[in-house]
Amino acid sequence: MAHIMPRKNKKGIITSYTIRVSRGYDSNGKRLKPYTMSYKPAPNMTVKQADKEAKRQALLFEEQCRLGYAPDSRQTFAQYAEYVLTVKEQAGTKHTTVTRYRELLERINAGIGHIKLADIRPQHLTELYFLLRQNGLRKNVKAIPATDLKQLLKSVGITQKKLAELSGISLTTINAVKCSKTVSVEKAEALCKALEMPVNRVFKVEQDNTPLSEKTIQEHHRLIHLILSYAEKEMIIPYNPAEKVINKPKSDRKHQVNYFEPETLDRIRECLDSAPLKWKVITHLLLVTGCRRGEIMGLKWSAVDFENNQIKINNNFLYSKDFGVYQDSTKTDTSDRIIRLTDETMELLKDYRIWWEKFRHDSGTEWNCFIDIPDGKGIKHTERAEFLFVKDSGNNIGYPMNPDSITSWLNKFSKNNNLPHINPHAFRHTLASVLCLNGIDITTISKWLGHKNVTTTMNIYEHILEQGREQVVNCVEDIILKNKKTVS
């Protein structure tokens, strides 16, 4: 039997009700702490209406407790969310995924993190999504270069390499600042501290007030749904409020993936002839394999099979703020795969192997024969340096490169050669599109790209597959209708 206790203010007016349900006694005969919840009546309710509703809430609460639902009236959404993320991390969820969850939680917790888990209702979520669509809710503040960094370094007598060592900021980021690109305030502060200058001397700090996209808001909704589904499964709440939101966020209409036309590809390959061999090989592999950039950067010589003209993709390189560059398994369970390569590609790899061996020999004692690399949990492991693409300057010669460096190099490469903007993933889309348009079945393409399932491939390249309908029409016309005419 539920016990209802009204709580009054100084004027004797009932402001809320405390409802308790007995949990009985433990094995030692000690009374267990009862289940407890609070009910706050609406301001316009009469005393009679409030009492009646409190009794109804008590009956519902008692039934929930009887069925095993034990709402935790003390635990907030933020507290439970941290528990869920910890569980997922221990269960092997990718570090990049957990990192993204934590980024999303910063906004989510700002809106509903303080609300007790058992008190969250669909209306709270609807209001949160409304607020996320408004200006001014972006957490990130950007630092825009306000001076010529190259001239500034020259005036103070510091090289970019020295600045990287003093600040702990990568050369890639310093090059971005030199090209007047925005960076985070944290990185700007680190650079200015190394230069012993105030931030406003080098950067202009601005709040990014651009409204969040519907796709990003949908990411927030999915995470909230995930967290509340855990609470529902653990019988902490009777239902998932995220399931009952009326106007759920919907991602923007799918935009077509970017891929290169044949003439652009020819131009890119022509310009690559004069590029440094290492970058020529990296870009060539991106094009002919359709691999993700982290998979290319994770390649080891032991994965290159010169005898059978193939490479094995079973490694992935990523970057995070807390781990730095780290080594992890491929994106999904099905991303481990063997890719056959053309004779031209294998000859290019043989030439690169000769260059790589010579570079290692010429580096002498500066070459790190054994390197320490964190894994997906941040634990460092020591292994022999046999990565194809390694750093060639500084104190870390022989260490694998940051996968972000591919993006930076391609940006400069496209600008220097008056090419369209090139990003690593565009090569992946290009290969998939070429295969689709030339009649390669979608299952083969999916396995080649390392997608989790064929549905993923179909969703991404739906616009390309649509063009295949014309082939269906032609087939019907040429085979079925032609046969019909012949019979008649």
N, C-alpha and C positions, 0 to 999 in steps of 0.2 A: 504494500500500500504506500503510495507516494504521500509525503508530508509537504504541505504548502504553508509557507510563512511569509506574510506580507511585510514589506519594509517601507517605513514612512519617513518623511522629512520632518523638519522641526515644526512645521505647521500641522502635522498630523495627517498629511495627504499621502496616500499610497503611491510610491514611485516605481516599485518593482516587487517581484515575488521570487523567493528562493524556494526551489523545489528539490527535495531530497528523496532518494530511493535507497532503501536498505540493501546492503551487500551481504548481510548475515555475519557469520563468525568464521575465524580461521581455525586451523587444526588444534590450536592451543586454547580455543574458547574465547579468544579476544575478538571484540567486535571490529569488523572491518570498516574503514572509512566509507561513508555512503557516496553513491553517485550524486552529483550536484549539478544543477543548472539554474540559470536566472531567466526570468521572463519580465520584460518591460512593456507594459501596456501602452497603446497609442495615446497621445495627449488628449484627444477628443472623447475618450471612452468614459462612460459613467462608472461608478464603483461597482454596480451590479454587473455591467458588461465585462469589466476587468476581472472580477471574481470568476465569472463564468468561463472566460477565455483561459484564465490561469488553471482552472480545473481540467479544461480540455488539453492544455499543454502538458499537465501533470500525467494524464492518462496516456498521451502519446509517448512521453518520456519513459514512463514505467514500462510500456510495451517494448520500446527500443532496448531498454536495459534487459528485459526478459529474453529478447531475441539475441542478445549478445552485443548489441551496439552500446558502447559506453562512451558517449561524447566527452571529450576532455575539455572542460570549461576554462582551463587555465592556459593551455598551449596555443600560441599565436600561429598564424600562417607562416610567418618568417621562421619561427623555430622549427616547425615541422618541415618546411621546405629544405632547410639545411640538413635535416635528418635524411630526407629522401635523396638529396644529392650525394651525401656520404655513402648511402646504401648502393646507389648506382655506380659510384666510383669504385667501390670495393667489389662490385659484381663484374667489373671489367669494361664499363662504358668508356669510350675513347676520351682522352684528356681534352681534345679540342671541343668535344661535345659538352663536357662538364664546364669547361671555361666559358663557352657560349651561354650555357644555362645561368652561370653566375652573373654574366653581363646583363642578361634579361631580368634577373631577379632584383637588380638594383632599382629598376623602375617599378617592378611589380610590388616589391616590399615598401617602396615609397607610397604606394597607393593603398595596399591592403595588408601589408606585412604586420601591422599592429592589431588587426582584427583577430579575435579568437577563432580558431579553426571551426568550432561548432556553430559559430554565429554567421559565417559567410553565406550569403544568399546570391542568387543570380543577379539581383539588382546591383550589388556591389561591383560585380564584374562588368556589367553593362556600363556603369558610371566610369570605371577605370578605362575601358576601351574608348569611351567618349573623350576622356582627358588626354589619352595618348595621341589622339588625332589633332589636338590643339597645339599651337605654337608654344615654345618655351619649355617643353618637357624633355628635351634632349639633355642628357647628362654631360655629353662631351663638350668641352671648351677647346677651341682650336687656336694654335699659335701660328700666325702668319709672318714669315720673314719680312722684316722692315728695313733691312740693310743688305748690302752685297757681302755675303759671307766670305767669298774668295778674297775680296779686298780687305775685309776686316782681319782675316787670318794673316794676310801679308803684312798688315800694319803692326800686328802684335808679335809677329815672328813665330807663328805656330803653324805646323803643317796639318793637313786633314788627318793624317795617320796619328799624329801626336794628340790631336783633339779627341780622336776616338779612344785612345788609351786613357786620357785624363778623365773623360766623361763617362766611359763605359757604353757609349752609344755607337752603333755600327756605322761603318763607312757608307753603307747604303742610305741610311737616314741622313747622314751629313751631306751626301750628294744631293739628296732630295731637297734639303734646306738651301743648298747652293743653287738649285734650280727653281727657287722661290715656291716650293711646295709646302703645304701646311703640315704640321706635326702636332703631336699631343703636347699639352702644357708640361707634363712630367719630363718629356724629352727635351723640351726647350729650356726648362729650368736646369737640367743636368748639363746641357751644353754651356749655358751662361755661367753656371757655377765654375766650370772648368776654365772659362775665359775670364773669370773674376769680374763679371759685368752684370748689371741689373737686367732682368728679362726685357723690360720695356726699351732697353737700348738696342736690342737685336730683333725683338719680335713685337708684333701687335697681337694682343690676346683678345679673342672675340668669342662670345657664346653662340653656338650653332642653334638657331631657332627654327630650323626647317622642320615642318611636321613629319612625323613618322609615316612611312608608307604602310599601306594596308597589309602588305606581305609581312612586314616586321611586327605589326600589331597581331597578326595571326600567329607568329612565332610565340609571342607572349601568351596568347590564349592556349596554345598547345602545351606549353610548359605548366600553366596553371591547371589545365585538365589533367596532365600527368601526375602532378603532386596531389591533387584532390582524389584522383583515382586510387592512389596508394592508400590514402586515408580511408576511402570507402572499402577497399579490400581488407584493410586491417580492422575494419568495423569500428573506426573512431567516429565516422559520420555516417548517417543512414543513406545518403545519396550524394552524388557528385554535382554540385551547383553549376559547374562549367557545362554539364550536359543540357541544362535547362535555360541557358542564355538564349534569348529570342533572336537578337541580331548579332550572331557570331561574326567575327571578322572574316572576311573573304579575301584571299590573295588577289592581286591585280591580274588582269587578263594576261595569259601567258604571252610573253614576247618571243619573237623568233630568235633562235640562237644565232650567234654571229659566226660565219664561216667565210673562207676566202674563195673568190672566184678563180678559175684556172689561170687567167692572165695575171692576177695578183700573186698567186703562188709562184708562177714563173719568174716574176720580178723579185720576189723574196729570195728564191733559190739563186738567182743571178747575183744579188747583192751579198749573199752568204759566201760566195767564192772568195771575197776579199776580207772576210771576217777572220779573227783568230781561230785556230783549229778547234780549241776546246768549245767555244761558243757555236761554231759551225756544227760540231757533232751533237751538242745538246739540242739545238734547234732542229736539226735533221731528225733526231730520234723522236722529238715531240711530234713532228709531222708524220713520219711513217709508222709510228706505233700507236698514236692516239693516247699515250699514257698521260697520267696526271703528272704535274711537275715534281711533286714529292717522290713519285715512283722513279722518275728519271734520276733525281738527285740521290736516291737510295741505291742505285745500281753498284754492284761490286764486280770485280773481274771474274770472280768465281761463278757469277750468274751469266756470263757470256760464253756461249758454246760455239766456238769458231768452226768446229767440225760439222755441226748440224745446222749452222746458220740460224741460230735462235738465241733468245735471251729469256731468263726466268725473272718474272716480276713477283717478288715476295717480300719486299721491303719498302718502307715509306719514310721520308724525311719531312718533318714539320717544325714549326717554330711557335713558341709561346713566350710570353713575358717572364713567366716564372721558371721555365725549364731552359729557355734559349732554344738552340737547334737540338732536336732529339729524334731518336729512331723509334719507329713504331711499326706495327703490322700494317698491312694494306687496309684500305678503307672498309671493306666488307669481307665476309668469309669467302666470297666467290671472286675477290679481286686478285688472289694469287693465280697466276696463269703463265703459260709459255707462249711467246710471240715469235713466229717465224719472220725472218728478215730477208731482204733482197740481197743479191750479190753486191750491188753498189754500196749498200749500207754496211755490209760486213767488211768490204775493202776499206771503207772510211774508218771503221773501228780498228782495223789492223794498223792503219797509218797512225791513228791516235794512240794506240798501245805503244808504238815505237816512240812517239813523242813523250808519252807519260813516263816510260822507263828512263828516257834520257833526262827528263826534268827531275825525276827522283834521284838519279845518280848525280846530276849537277848540283842539287840542293845540299848534298853532303850531310853534315851533322845537323843542319837546320830542318831536315825532314824528320817528322815524328813517325817512327816505325810503328809505335803503338799509341792508340788514342783512347781517351775516355769520353764516352757518349752516353747521355741519359736515355733511358727507355721511356715508354709511355706513362710510367708511374714516377718518373723523375729520378730513378735509381741509376747511378752511373755504372757502366760496364767497360772494361778494357778489352780492346780487340786490335788486331793487326790492321794497319792502314792499307786498304785495298779498294777504296772507293774510286770510281772512274773520275769523278769531278771534284777536285779538291782546291782548297785555298792555296794560292801561289805566292803569298807575301805575308809579312808579319811573323809572329811567333807560333802560328798554328799551321805551318806548311804541312800538308798531308791530311789535315782535318777536312771533313766534308763541308761543302758550301751551304749557305743558307738558301732554302728554296725561293725565298723572296728575291734573291739576286737575279734569277731568271727574268722575273717581271721587270726589274730595273734595267737590265741589259737590253731587253727587247724594246722597251720604251725609247732608249737612246738610239738603238739600231734603226727603229722605224723613223725617228726624227731626222737622223743623219742621212738617211737614204730617201727621204720624201715618200715614205710608204704610209699606207693607212695604219691606224693604231693597231698594234699587235699585242695580244695577251696570250699566255701559254695555252689557256683552255680553248682558244679559237682553233688551234691546230687539231685538237681532239674532236671538236665539232666538224671541222673540215673533213677529216678522214671518215667520220661516221656518215656524213652527208654524201660523200663520193661513193662509199660502199652501198648506201641505200639506193642512190640513183642508178647504180650499175647492177642492180638485181641481186645483191648479196642478201640472203635471208636474214631477218631480224634477230633470230636466235644466235646465229653465228656472230653478228655484229655485237650483240649484247655480251657474249662470252669474251670476245676480243677486247672490248672496252673494260671488262671486269665489273659490269653492273650486277647488282644483287639479283635482279630478275628481269625478264623480258619486258615487263610492264614499265619499268623505269626507263628503258630505252625508247619504248613506244611513246611515252609521255613527253620525253625531251625532244624527240625528232618527229613529232606528229606532223609538222608542216612539210617535212620531206616525204613522209609516207603518203601524204595526201596527193603528191604529184604522181604517185604510183597508180592512182585510180585511172589516169589517162591510159596507162598500159592495159588496165583491165578492160576498158572500153574498146581499145584497139583489138584486144584478144577476142572479145565477144564478136566484134565485127568481122575479123579475119577468119576465125575458126567456126564459131557456131552459126552465124548468119550465112557465111559462105557455104557451109555444109548444107544449110537449109535450101539455099538456092540451087545447089547441085542436085539435091534429091528431087526438087520440083521440076 
